[in-house]
Amino acid sequence: MSAGANPLRGEAELRIGENMHVLRPSFAALVAAEEELGPLFALVERAAGGGLRLGELAALFWHCLRERPAGLTREAVGEAVVAQGLAAVTPALRMLLGQIVRGR
């Protein structure tokens, strides 16, 4: 596992199983998320209005993973969100959405 998240780069941490993983909203990650989820501004609006779906949240986290160790699945990301609850993953979501809106 690499070094922790750098908030100055818009990174956040997400616990998946026993390990902490870094979420980095890089250009490539956000393009991939947008291709799957639609326009990012609409995603931000849905989140602000309480309409962000669990699948969308898991997809955004999946695409923004800085590293994907062998064996890590998208389903594991979704299960980690469910296991921790929305309140626990909201800081990571807030960081990513903030980077989408503000940029670096």
Gaussian input, Z-matrix of N, CA and C with variables (Angstrom, degrees):
# hf/3-21g

backbone

0 1
 N
 C     1     B1
 C     2     B2     1     A1
 N     3     B3     2     A2     1     D1
 C     4     B4     3     A3     2     D2
 C     5     B5     4     A4     3     D3
 N     6     B6     5     A5     4     D4
 C     7     B7     6     A6     5     D5
 C     8     B8     7     A7     6     D6
 N     9     B9     8     A8     7     D7
 C    10    B10     9     A9     8     D8
 C    11    B11    10    A10     9     D9
 N    12    B12    11    A11    10    D10
 C    13    B13    12    A12    11    D11
 C    14    B14    13    A13    12    D12
 N    15    B15    14    A14    13    D13
 C    16    B16    15    A15    14    D14
 C    17    B17    16    A16    15    D15
 N    18    B18    17    A17    16    D16
 C    19    B19    18    A18    17    D17
 C    20    B20    19    A19    18    D18
 N    21    B21    20    A20    19    D19
 C    22    B22    21    A21    20    D20
 C    23    B23    22    A22    21    D21
 N    24    B24    23    A23    22    D22
 C    25    B25    24    A24    23    D23
 C    26    B26    25    A25    24    D24
 N    27    B27    26    A26    25    D25
 C    28    B28    27    A27    26    D26
 C    29    B29    28    A28    27    D27
 N    30    B30    29    A29    28    D28
 C    31    B31    30    A30    29    D29
 C    32    B32    31    A31    30    D30
 N    33    B33    32    A32    31    D31
 C    34    B34    33    A33    32    D32
 C    35    B35    34    A34    33    D33
 N    36    B36    35    A35    34    D34
 C    37    B37    36    A36    35    D35
 C    38    B38    37    A37    36    D36
 N    39    B39    38    A38    37    D37
 C    40    B40    39    A39    38    D38
 C    41    B41    40    A40    39    D39
 N    42    B42    41    A41    40    D40
 C    43    B43    42    A42    41    D41
 C    44    B44    43    A43    42    D42
 N    45    B45    44    A44    43    D43
 C    46    B46    45    A45    44    D44
 C    47    B47    46    A46    45    D45
 N    48    B48    47    A47    46    D46
 C    49    B49    48    A48    47    D47
 C    50    B50    49    A49    48    D48
 N    51    B51    50    A50    49    D49
 C    52    B52    51    A51    50    D50
 C    53    B53    52    A52    51    D51
 N    54    B54    53    A53    52    D52
 C    55    B55    54    A54    53    D53
 C    56    B56    55    A55    54    D54
 N    57    B57    56    A56    55    D55
 C    58    B58    57    A57    56    D56
 C    59    B59    58    A58    57    D57
 N    60    B60    59    A59    58    D58
 C    61    B61    60    A60    59    D59
 C    62    B62    61    A61    60    D60
 N    63    B63    62    A62    61    D61
 C    64    B64    63    A63    62    D62
 C    65    B65    64    A64    63    D63
 N    66    B66    65    A65    64    D64
 C    67    B67    66    A66    65    D65
 C    68    B68    67    A67    66    D66
 N    69    B69    68    A68    67    D67
 C    70    B70    69    A69    68    D68
 C    71    B71    70    A70    69    D69
 N    72    B72    71    A71    70    D70
 C    73    B73    72    A72    71    D71
 C    74    B74    73    A73    72    D72
 N    75    B75    74    A74    73    D73
 C    76    B76    75    A75    74    D74
 C    77    B77    76    A76    75    D75
 N    78    B78    77    A77    76    D76
 C    79    B79    78    A78    77    D77
 C    80    B80    79    A79    78    D78
 N    81    B81    80    A80    79    D79
 C    82    B82    81    A81    80    D80
 C    83    B83    82    A82    81    D81
 N    84    B84    83    A83    82    D82
 C    85    B85    84    A84    83    D83
 C    86    B86    85    A85    84    D84
 N    87    B87    86    A86    85    D85
 C    88    B88    87    A87    86    D86
 C    89    B89    88    A88    87    D87
 N    90    B90    89    A89    88    D88
 C    91    B91    90    A90    89    D89
 C    92    B92    91    A91    90    D90
 N    93    B93    92    A92    91    D91
 C    94    B94    93    A93    92    D92
 C    95    B95    94    A94    93    D93
 N    96    B96    95    A95    94    D94
 C    97    B97    96    A96    95    D95
 C    98    B98    97    A97    96    D96
 N    99    B99    98    A98    97    D97
 C   100   B100    99    A99    98    D98
 C   101   B101   100   A100    99    D99
 N   102   B102   101   A101   100   D100
 C   103   B103   102   A102   101   D101
 C   104   B104   103   A103   102   D102
 N   105   B105   104   A104   103   D103
 C   106   B106   105   A105   104   D104
 C   107   B107   106   A106   105   D105
 N   108   B108   107   A107   106   D106
 C   109   B109   108   A108   107   D107
 C   110   B110   109   A109   108   D108
 N   111   B111   110   A110   109   D109
 C   112   B112   111   A111   110   D110
 C   113   B113   112   A112   111   D111
 N   114   B114   113   A113   112   D112
 C   115   B115   114   A114   113   D113
 C   116   B116   115   A115   114   D114
 N   117   B117   116   A116   115   D115
 C   118   B118   117   A117   116   D116
 C   119   B119   118   A118   117   D117
 N   120   B120   119   A119   118   D118
 C   121   B121   120   A120   119   D119
 C   122   B122   121   A121   120   D120
 N   123   B123   122   A122   121   D121
 C   124   B124   123   A123   122   D122
 C   125   B125   124   A124   123   D123
 N   126   B126   125   A125   124   D124
 C   127   B127   126   A126   125   D125
 C   128   B128   127   A127   126   D126
 N   129   B129   128   A128   127   D127
 C   130   B130   129   A129   128   D128
 C   131   B131   130   A130   129   D129
 N   132   B132   131   A131   130   D130
 C   133   B133   132   A132   131   D131
 C   134   B134   133   A133   132   D132
 N   135   B135   134   A134   133   D133
 C   136   B136   135   A135   134   D134
 C   137   B137   136   A136   135   D135
 N   138   B138   137   A137   136   D136
 C   139   B139   138   A138   137   D137
 C   140   B140   139   A139   138   D138
 N   141   B141   140   A140   139   D139
 C   142   B142   141   A141   140   D140
 C   143   B143   142   A142   141   D141
 N   144   B144   143   A143   142   D142
 C   145   B145   144   A144   143   D143
 C   146   B146   145   A145   144   D144
 N   147   B147   146   A146   145   D145
 C   148   B148   147   A147   146   D146
 C   149   B149   148   A148   147   D147
 N   150   B150   149   A149   148   D148
 C   151   B151   150   A150   149   D149
 C   152   B152   151   A151   150   D150
 N   153   B153   152   A152   151   D151
 C   154   B154   153   A153   152   D152
 C   155   B155   154   A154   153   D153
 N   156   B156   155   A155   154   D154
 C   157   B157   156   A156   155   D155
 C   158   B158   157   A157   156   D156
 N   159   B159   158   A158   157   D157
 C   160   B160   159   A159   158   D158
 C   161   B161   160   A160   159   D159
 N   162   B162   161   A161   160   D160
 C   163   B163   162   A162   161   D161
 C   164   B164   163   A163   162   D162
 N   165   B165   164   A164   163   D163
 C   166   B166   165   A165   164   D164
 C   167   B167   166   A166   165   D165
 N   168   B168   167   A167   166   D166
 C   169   B169   168   A168   167   D167
 C   170   B170   169   A169   168   D168
 N   171   B171   170   A170   169   D169
 C   172   B172   171   A171   170   D170
 C   173   B173   172   A172   171   D171
 N   174   B174   173   A173   172   D172
 C   175   B175   174   A174   173   D173
 C   176   B176   175   A175   174   D174
 N   177   B177   176   A176   175   D175
 C   178   B178   177   A177   176   D176
 C   179   B179   178   A178   177   D177
 N   180   B180   179   A179   178   D178
 C   181   B181   180   A180   179   D179
 C   182   B182   181   A181   180   D180
 N   183   B183   182   A182   181   D181
 C   184   B184   183   A183   182   D182
 C   185   B185   184   A184   183   D183
 N   186   B186   185   A185   184   D184
 C   187   B187   186   A186   185   D185
 C   188   B188   187   A187   186   D186
 N   189   B189   188   A188   187   D187
 C   190   B190   189   A189   188   D188
 C   191   B191   190   A190   189   D189
 N   192   B192   191   A191   190   D190
 C   193   B193   192   A192   191   D191
 C   194   B194   193   A193   192   D192
 N   195   B195   194   A194   193   D193
 C   196   B196   195   A195   194   D194
 C   197   B197   196   A196   195   D195
 N   198   B198   197   A197   196   D196
 C   199   B199   198   A198   197   D197
 C   200   B200   199   A199   198   D198
 N   201   B201   200   A200   199   D199
 C   202   B202   201   A201   200   D200
 C   203   B203   202   A202   201   D201
 N   204   B204   203   A203   202   D202
 C   205   B205   204   A204   203   D203
 C   206   B206   205   A205   204   D204
 N   207   B207   206   A206   205   D205
 C   208   B208   207   A207   206   D206
 C   209   B209   208   A208   207   D207
 N   210   B210   209   A209   208   D208
 C   211   B211   210   A210   209   D209
 C   212   B212   211   A211   210   D210
 N   213   B213   212   A212   211   D211
 C   214   B214   213   A213   212   D212
 C   215   B215   214   A214   213   D213
 N   216   B216   215   A215   214   D214
 C   217   B217   216   A216   215   D215
 C   218   B218   217   A217   216   D216
 N   219   B219   218   A218   217   D217
 C   220   B220   219   A219   218   D218
 C   221   B221   220   A220   219   D219
 N   222   B222   221   A221   220   D220
 C   223   B223   222   A222   221   D221
 C   224   B224   223   A223   222   D222
 N   225   B225   224   A224   223   D223
 C   226   B226   225   A225   224   D224
 C   227   B227   226   A226   225   D225
 N   228   B228   227   A227   226   D226
 C   229   B229   228   A228   227   D227
 C   230   B230   229   A229   228   D228
 N   231   B231   230   A230   229   D229
 C   232   B232   231   A231   230   D230
 C   233   B233   232   A232   231   D231
 N   234   B234   233   A233   232   D232
 C   235   B235   234   A234   233   D233
 C   236   B236   235   A235   234   D234
 N   237   B237   236   A236   235   D235
 C   238   B238   237   A237   236   D236
 C   239   B239   238   A238   237   D237
 N   240   B240   239   A239   238   D238
 C   241   B241   240   A240   239   D239
 C   242   B242   241   A241   240   D240
 N   243   B243   242   A242   241   D241
 C   244   B244   243   A243   242   D242
 C   245   B245   244   A244   243   D243
 N   246   B246   245   A245   244   D244
 C   247   B247   246   A246   245   D245
 C   248   B248   247   A247   246   D246
 N   249   B249   248   A248   247   D247
 C   250   B250   249   A249   248   D248
 C   251   B251   250   A250   249   D249
 N   252   B252   251   A251   250   D250
 C   253   B253   252   A252   251   D251
 C   254   B254   253   A253   252   D252
 N   255   B255   254   A254   253   D253
 C   256   B256   255   A255   254   D254
 C   257   B257   256   A256   255   D255
 N   258   B258   257   A257   256   D256
 C   259   B259   258   A258   257   D257
 C   260   B260   259   A259   258   D258
 N   261   B261   260   A260   259   D259
 C   262   B262   261   A261   260   D260
 C   263   B263   262   A262   261   D261
 N   264   B264   263   A263   262   D262
 C   265   B265   264   A264   263   D263
 C   266   B266   265   A265   264   D264
 N   267   B267   266   A266   265   D265
 C   268   B268   267   A267   266   D266
 C   269   B269   268   A268   267   D267
 N   270   B270   269   A269   268   D268
 C   271   B271   270   A270   269   D269
 C   272   B272   271   A271   270   D270
 N   273   B273   272   A272   271   D271
 C   274   B274   273   A273   272   D272
 C   275   B275   274   A274   273   D273
 N   276   B276   275   A275   274   D274
 C   277   B277   276   A276   275   D275
 C   278   B278   277   A277   276   D276
 N   279   B279   278   A278   277   D277
 C   280   B280   279   A279   278   D278
 C   281   B281   280   A280   279   D279
 N   282   B282   281   A281   280   D280
 C   283   B283   282   A282   281   D281
 C   284   B284   283   A283   282   D282
 N   285   B285   284   A284   283   D283
 C   286   B286   285   A285   284   D284
 C   287   B287   286   A286   285   D285
 N   288   B288   287   A287   286   D286
 C   289   B289   288   A288   287   D287
 C   290   B290   289   A289   288   D288
 N   291   B291   290   A290   289   D289
 C   292   B292   291   A291   290   D290
 C   293   B293   292   A292   291   D291
 N   294   B294   293   A293   292   D292
 C   295   B295   294   A294   293   D293
 C   296   B296   295   A295   294   D294
 N   297   B297   296   A296   295   D295
 C   298   B298   297   A297   296   D296
 C   299   B299   298   A298   297   D297
 N   300   B300   299   A299   298   D298
 C   301   B301   300   A300   299   D299
 C   302   B302   301   A301   300   D300
 N   303   B303   302   A302   301   D301
 C   304   B304   303   A303   302   D302
 C   305   B305   304   A304   303   D303
 N   306   B306   305   A305   304   D304
 C   307   B307   306   A306   305   D305
 C   308   B308   307   A307   306   D306
 N   309   B309   308   A308   307   D307
 C   310   B310   309   A309   308   D308
 C   311   B311   310   A310   309   D309

   B1=1.4563
   B2=1.5255
   B3=1.2738
   B4=1.4587
   B5=1.5259
   B6=1.3167
   B7=1.4619
   B8=1.5211
   B9=1.3169
   B10=1.4586
   B11=1.5194
   B12=1.3151
   B13=1.4616
   B14=1.5239
   B15=1.3255
   B16=1.4559
   B17=1.5326
   B18=1.3336
   B19=1.4613
   B20=1.5244
   B21=1.3181
   B22=1.4598
   B23=1.5202
   B24=1.3100
   B25=1.4715
   B26=1.5178
   B27=1.3287
   B28=1.4556
   B29=1.5133
   B30=1.3246
   B31=1.4511
   B32=1.5218
   B33=1.3172
   B34=1.4640
   B35=1.5182
   B36=1.3209
   B37=1.4596
   B38=1.5234
   B39=1.3233
   B40=1.4573
   B41=1.5173
   B42=1.3208
   B43=1.4640
   B44=1.5248
   B45=1.3277
   B46=1.4561
   B47=1.5171
   B48=1.3079
   B49=1.4587
   B50=1.5136
   B51=1.2965
   B52=1.4696
   B53=1.5226
   B54=1.3076
   B55=1.4643
   B56=1.5195
   B57=1.3252
   B58=1.4561
   B59=1.5273
   B60=1.3215
   B61=1.4577
   B62=1.5186
   B63=1.3136
   B64=1.4569
   B65=1.5203
   B66=1.3207
   B67=1.4529
   B68=1.5203
   B69=1.3326
   B70=1.4632
   B71=1.5337
   B72=1.3311
   B73=1.4603
   B74=1.5281
   B75=1.3261
   B76=1.4715
   B77=1.5294
   B78=1.3162
   B79=1.4562
   B80=1.5247
   B81=1.3245
   B82=1.4646
   B83=1.5285
   B84=1.3265
   B85=1.4662
   B86=1.5186
   B87=1.3170
   B88=1.4688
   B89=1.5297
   B90=1.3180
   B91=1.4662
   B92=1.5284
   B93=1.3202
   B94=1.4700
   B95=1.5226
   B96=1.3295
   B97=1.4681
   B98=1.5237
   B99=1.3219
   B100=1.4594
   B101=1.5306
   B102=1.3260
   B103=1.4623
   B104=1.5225
   B105=1.3096
   B106=1.4644
   B107=1.5261
   B108=1.3200
   B109=1.4708
   B110=1.5171
   B111=1.3213
   B112=1.4510
   B113=1.5131
   B114=1.3293
   B115=1.4609
   B116=1.5331
   B117=1.3170
   B118=1.4685
   B119=1.5188
   B120=1.3298
   B121=1.4567
   B122=1.5294
   B123=1.3192
   B124=1.4697
   B125=1.5224
   B126=1.3286
   B127=1.4665
   B128=1.5227
   B129=1.3284
   B130=1.4643
   B131=1.5271
   B132=1.3286
   B133=1.4650
   B134=1.5251
   B135=1.3237
   B136=1.4712
   B137=1.5174
   B138=1.3278
   B139=1.4619
   B140=1.5222
   B141=1.3232
   B142=1.4687
   B143=1.5216
   B144=1.3304
   B145=1.4588
   B146=1.5181
   B147=1.3291
   B148=1.4598
   B149=1.5150
   B150=1.3340
   B151=1.4506
   B152=1.5173
   B153=1.3312
   B154=1.4617
   B155=1.5275
   B156=1.3029
   B157=1.4604
   B158=1.5233
   B159=1.3128
   B160=1.4562
   B161=1.5290
   B162=1.3222
   B163=1.4588
   B164=1.5164
   B165=1.3290
   B166=1.4611
   B167=1.5236
   B168=1.3133
   B169=1.4625
   B170=1.5248
   B171=1.3218
   B172=1.4633
   B173=1.5286
   B174=1.3354
   B175=1.4654
   B176=1.5263
   B177=1.3246
   B178=1.4655
   B179=1.5215
   B180=1.3249
   B181=1.4662
   B182=1.5288
   B183=1.3273
   B184=1.4665
   B185=1.5281
   B186=1.3032
   B187=1.4631
   B188=1.5256
   B189=1.3177
   B190=1.4688
   B191=1.5241
   B192=1.3187
   B193=1.4656
   B194=1.5280
   B195=1.3275
   B196=1.4608
   B197=1.5204
   B198=1.3182
   B199=1.4593
   B200=1.5224
   B201=1.3210
   B202=1.4635
   B203=1.5227
   B204=1.3229
   B205=1.4626
   B206=1.5264
   B207=1.3265
   B208=1.4617
   B209=1.5284
   B210=1.2961
   B211=1.4614
   B212=1.5174
   B213=1.3276
   B214=1.4627
   B215=1.5175
   B216=1.3145
   B217=1.4601
   B218=1.5210
   B219=1.3061
   B220=1.4589
   B221=1.5361
   B222=1.3160
   B223=1.4572
   B224=1.5294
   B225=1.3248
   B226=1.4655
   B227=1.5266
   B228=1.3300
   B229=1.4676
   B230=1.5230
   B231=1.3276
   B232=1.4589
   B233=1.5162
   B234=1.3210
   B235=1.4661
   B236=1.5236
   B237=1.3279
   B238=1.4680
   B239=1.5166
   B240=1.3235
   B241=1.4719
   B242=1.5200
   B243=1.3238
   B244=1.4692
   B245=1.5209
   B246=1.3355
   B247=1.4654
   B248=1.5277
   B249=1.3277
   B250=1.4645
   B251=1.5239
   B252=1.3188
   B253=1.4552
   B254=1.5172
   B255=1.3112
   B256=1.4640
   B257=1.5188
   B258=1.3161
   B259=1.4682
   B260=1.5288
   B261=1.3175
   B262=1.4644
   B263=1.5267
   B264=1.3250
   B265=1.4659
   B266=1.5251
   B267=1.3234
   B268=1.4579
   B269=1.5250
   B270=1.3311
   B271=1.4781
   B272=1.5324
   B273=1.3198
   B274=1.4640
   B275=1.5204
   B276=1.3166
   B277=1.4602
   B278=1.5208
   B279=1.3192
   B280=1.4664
   B281=1.5293
   B282=1.3208
   B283=1.4662
   B284=1.5236
   B285=1.3237
   B286=1.4659
   B287=1.5213
   B288=1.3251
   B289=1.4552
   B290=1.5242
   B291=1.3147
   B292=1.4618
   B293=1.5145
   B294=1.3119
   B295=1.4642
   B296=1.5259
   B297=1.3185
   B298=1.4565
   B299=1.5304
   B300=1.3221
   B301=1.4666
   B302=1.5313
   B303=1.3298
   B304=1.4774
   B305=1.5124
   B306=1.3261
   B307=1.4620
   B308=1.5091
   B309=1.3224
   B310=1.4734
   B311=1.4870
   A1=107.93
   A2=115.80
   A3=121.17
   A4=110.71
   A5=114.61
   A6=121.05
   A7=110.52
   A8=115.88
   A9=122.27
   A10=113.62
   A11=114.11
   A12=121.81
   A13=111.40
   A14=114.90
   A15=122.51
   A16=107.49
   A17=118.03
   A18=119.68
   A19=113.58
   A20=118.22
   A21=120.69
   A22=111.64
   A23=116.83
   A24=122.03
   A25=110.98
   A26=117.11
   A27=120.49
   A28=113.10
   A29=116.77
   A30=120.84
   A31=111.16
   A32=114.81
   A33=122.26
   A34=107.81
   A35=115.99
   A36=120.42
   A37=110.00
   A38=114.26
   A39=121.95
   A40=108.21
   A41=116.26
   A42=120.36
   A43=107.89
   A44=114.95
   A45=121.86
   A46=106.01
   A47=115.77
   A48=119.94
   A49=109.36
   A50=115.72
   A51=121.51
   A52=113.01
   A53=118.12
   A54=121.45
   A55=112.87
   A56=114.94
   A57=121.35
   A58=107.27
   A59=115.44
   A60=122.11
   A61=108.34
   A62=116.00
   A63=121.74
   A64=109.44
   A65=115.24
   A66=122.96
   A67=107.45
   A68=116.13
   A69=121.08
   A70=108.51
   A71=117.21
   A72=119.87
   A73=111.82
   A74=115.54
   A75=120.24
   A76=109.22
   A77=115.63
   A78=120.58
   A79=110.62
   A80=116.86
   A81=120.89
   A82=110.85
   A83=117.14
   A84=120.47
   A85=111.26
   A86=116.60
   A87=120.10
   A88=111.60
   A89=117.67
   A90=120.60
   A91=109.34
   A92=117.23
   A93=120.88
   A94=110.83
   A95=116.55
   A96=120.35
   A97=110.44
   A98=116.74
   A99=121.00
   A100=111.34
   A101=116.74
   A102=120.17
   A103=110.85
   A104=116.33
   A105=120.80
   A106=112.70
   A107=116.78
   A108=121.47
   A109=114.67
   A110=117.32
   A111=120.07
   A112=110.32
   A113=117.13
   A114=121.15
   A115=113.11
   A116=115.19
   A117=119.57
   A118=112.29
   A119=117.31
   A120=118.39
   A121=110.21
   A122=117.22
   A123=121.21
   A124=110.36
   A125=116.89
   A126=121.18
   A127=110.42
   A128=116.08
   A129=120.99
   A130=110.31
   A131=116.28
   A132=119.87
   A133=111.74
   A134=116.94
   A135=119.66
   A136=110.76
   A137=116.35
   A138=119.98
   A139=110.81
   A140=116.83
   A141=120.64
   A142=111.53
   A143=116.33
   A144=120.68
   A145=113.53
   A146=117.62
   A147=120.86
   A148=113.25
   A149=117.29
   A150=120.74
   A151=114.95
   A152=117.74
   A153=120.39
   A154=108.41
   A155=116.59
   A156=121.72
   A157=110.56
   A158=115.03
   A159=121.17
   A160=111.25
   A161=117.34
   A162=120.68
   A163=112.26
   A164=116.83
   A165=120.79
   A166=110.47
   A167=116.12
   A168=121.02
   A169=110.10
   A170=116.59
   A171=120.60
   A172=110.98
   A173=117.26
   A174=120.30
   A175=111.24
   A176=117.03
   A177=120.08
   A178=110.39
   A179=116.94
   A180=120.40
   A181=110.62
   A182=117.51
   A183=121.53
   A184=110.61
   A185=116.40
   A186=119.33
   A187=111.91
   A188=117.35
   A189=121.01
   A190=113.67
   A191=118.70
   A192=119.37
   A193=109.28
   A194=116.10
   A195=120.10
   A196=110.56
   A197=116.35
   A198=122.21
   A199=108.21
   A200=115.66
   A201=120.65
   A202=108.20
   A203=115.83
   A204=118.82
   A205=111.02
   A206=115.60
   A207=120.71
   A208=108.69
   A209=115.18
   A210=119.94
   A211=114.51
   A212=117.62
   A213=119.82
   A214=108.39
   A215=116.33
   A216=120.97
   A217=110.28
   A218=113.42
   A219=119.92
   A220=110.26
   A221=115.73
   A222=120.10
   A223=111.46
   A224=116.59
   A225=120.46
   A226=110.87
   A227=116.54
   A228=120.21
   A229=109.25
   A230=117.02
   A231=120.91
   A232=112.27
   A233=116.65
   A234=120.46
   A235=111.34
   A236=117.15
   A237=120.44
   A238=110.70
   A239=116.91
   A240=120.71
   A241=109.72
   A242=116.63
   A243=120.86
   A244=110.57
   A245=117.06
   A246=120.99
   A247=112.23
   A248=116.87
   A249=120.54
   A250=112.43
   A251=115.53
   A252=120.00
   A253=111.02
   A254=114.49
   A255=120.36
   A256=112.97
   A257=117.22
   A258=119.62
   A259=111.16
   A260=117.07
   A261=120.31
   A262=112.69
   A263=117.71
   A264=119.64
   A265=112.74
   A266=117.27
   A267=120.64
   A268=113.39
   A269=120.82
   A270=118.47
   A271=112.57
   A272=118.04
   A273=120.51
   A274=110.05
   A275=117.26
   A276=121.05
   A277=110.78
   A278=116.35
   A279=120.97
   A280=111.07
   A281=116.85
   A282=120.69
   A283=110.45
   A284=117.43
   A285=120.47
   A286=111.39
   A287=116.92
   A288=120.03
   A289=111.45
   A290=116.65
   A291=120.59
   A292=111.84
   A293=116.96
   A294=121.08
   A295=110.66
   A296=117.00
   A297=120.26
   A298=109.57
   A299=117.08
   A300=121.79
   A301=112.30
   A302=116.02
   A303=120.33
   A304=113.51
   A305=116.95
   A306=120.11
   A307=109.88
   A308=115.60
   A309=119.24
   A310=110.66
   D1=138.86
   D2=-176.74
   D3=-87.71
   D4=-178.94
   D5=-179.43
   D6=-58.92
   D7=159.32
   D8=-177.39
   D9=-67.75
   D10=-179.35
   D11=-177.11
   D12=-68.27
   D13=146.37
   D14=175.59
   D15=-110.04
   D16=102.46
   D17=-177.93
   D18=-60.71
   D19=-24.17
   D20=178.05
   D21=-67.75
   D22=-20.85
   D23=176.57
   D24=-97.60
   D25=4.32
   D26=-179.03
   D27=80.94
   D28=15.43
   D29=-178.67
   D30=-82.78
   D31=154.46
   D32=177.00
   D33=-138.94
   D34=167.20
   D35=178.29
   D36=-113.53
   D37=147.10
   D38=177.58
   D39=-137.05
   D40=127.59
   D41=176.17
   D42=-81.59
   D43=126.77
   D44=174.01
   D45=-127.40
   D46=110.25
   D47=-174.29
   D48=66.88
   D49=-127.61
   D50=-178.72
   D51=-91.16
   D52=-5.66
   D53=-171.90
   D54=-113.97
   D55=149.07
   D56=172.23
   D57=-91.98
   D58=137.04
   D59=179.24
   D60=-123.44
   D61=147.36
   D62=-179.45
   D63=-94.57
   D64=132.77
   D65=173.82
   D66=-102.84
   D67=123.65
   D68=-179.27
   D69=-124.87
   D70=118.26
   D71=-179.58
   D72=-82.52
   D73=66.50
   D74=179.28
   D75=-73.10
   D76=165.87
   D77=177.94
   D78=-56.34
   D79=-48.52
   D80=-178.20
   D81=-62.04
   D82=-40.88
   D83=179.76
   D84=-65.00
   D85=-41.88
   D86=-178.63
   D87=-71.71
   D88=-34.37
   D89=175.52
   D90=-63.73
   D91=-44.62
   D92=178.90
   D93=-62.58
   D94=-42.88
   D95=178.46
   D96=-63.33
   D97=-42.20
   D98=-179.13
   D99=-65.55
   D100=-37.76
   D101=178.29
   D102=-61.43
   D103=-35.93
   D104=-179.21
   D105=-84.71
   D106=-41.90
   D107=-169.02
   D108=-100.97
   D109=-9.30
   D110=-175.99
   D111=94.54
   D112=-174.39
   D113=-176.19
   D114=-54.03
   D115=135.04
   D116=-177.25
   D117=-66.33
   D118=-33.66
   D119=179.28
   D120=-63.74
   D121=-38.09
   D122=176.61
   D123=-65.40
   D124=-36.27
   D125=176.32
   D126=-62.22
   D127=-44.62
   D128=178.10
   D129=-61.94
   D130=-42.75
   D131=178.88
   D132=-63.04
   D133=-42.01
   D134=177.42
   D135=-62.23
   D136=-41.81
   D137=179.22
   D138=-63.80
   D139=-43.46
   D140=-179.73
   D141=-64.05
   D142=-32.37
   D143=-179.48
   D144=-89.95
   D145=5.01
   D146=179.77
   D147=78.25
   D148=16.78
   D149=-176.58
   D150=-105.70
   D151=12.37
   D152=179.66
   D153=-75.21
   D154=128.39
   D155=-178.18
   D156=-86.60
   D157=155.67
   D158=-179.69
   D159=-58.49
   D160=-41.32
   D161=178.73
   D162=-63.40
   D163=-36.47
   D164=177.94
   D165=-67.71
   D166=-41.42
   D167=178.67
   D168=-61.73
   D169=-48.36
   D170=179.51
   D171=-62.42
   D172=-39.15
   D173=179.40
   D174=-65.19
   D175=-43.67
   D176=177.97
   D177=-60.27
   D178=-46.63
   D179=178.34
   D180=-61.05
   D181=-43.63
   D182=-178.98
   D183=-58.79
   D184=-47.96
   D185=-177.62
   D186=-68.17
   D187=-28.21
   D188=-176.97
   D189=-91.09
   D190=0.26
   D191=176.70
   D192=-60.13
   D193=125.70
   D194=179.75
   D195=-66.07
   D196=-38.61
   D197=178.39
   D198=-135.29
   D199=145.04
   D200=175.72
   D201=-122.06
   D202=95.21
   D203=179.62
   D204=-59.84
   D205=151.97
   D206=177.19
   D207=-53.86
   D208=134.65
   D209=177.74
   D210=92.78
   D211=-14.98
   D212=178.01
   D213=-76.68
   D214=128.18
   D215=-178.38
   D216=-115.08
   D217=161.41
   D218=176.10
   D219=-63.23
   D220=-35.91
   D221=177.66
   D222=-62.14
   D223=-36.04
   D224=177.76
   D225=-64.64
   D226=-35.89
   D227=176.89
   D228=-63.73
   D229=-48.20
   D230=178.58
   D231=-61.16
   D232=-42.91
   D233=178.75
   D234=-64.41
   D235=-35.23
   D236=177.52
   D237=-64.70
   D238=-39.28
   D239=177.97
   D240=-63.44
   D241=-45.93
   D242=-179.76
   D243=-64.38
   D244=-44.09
   D245=-177.62
   D246=-62.32
   D247=-39.06
   D248=-177.62
   D249=-83.46
   D250=-29.15
   D251=-175.45
   D252=91.63
   D253=155.21
   D254=-176.77
   D255=-62.47
   D256=-35.61
   D257=-179.15
   D258=-61.08
   D259=-37.02
   D260=-177.34
   D261=-73.62
   D262=-29.30
   D263=-177.75
   D264=-97.32
   D265=-5.05
   D266=-179.68
   D267=-59.64
   D268=-39.41
   D269=177.87
   D270=-59.11
   D271=-39.63
   D272=178.22
   D273=-66.89
   D274=-42.88
   D275=178.04
   D276=-61.79
   D277=-44.27
   D278=179.91
   D279=-60.25
   D280=-40.83
   D281=179.40
   D282=-64.09
   D283=-45.89
   D284=-179.31
   D285=-65.20
   D286=-45.74
   D287=179.98
   D288=-64.31
   D289=-36.91
   D290=176.40
   D291=-61.61
   D292=-39.45
   D293=178.37
   D294=-68.15
   D295=-36.02
   D296=178.49
   D297=-63.48
   D298=-42.73
   D299=-177.27
   D300=-75.94
   D301=-46.06
   D302=-174.03
   D303=-89.57
   D304=-33.47
   D305=-171.20
   D306=76.35
   D307=-169.05
   D308=-177.00
   D309=-102.14

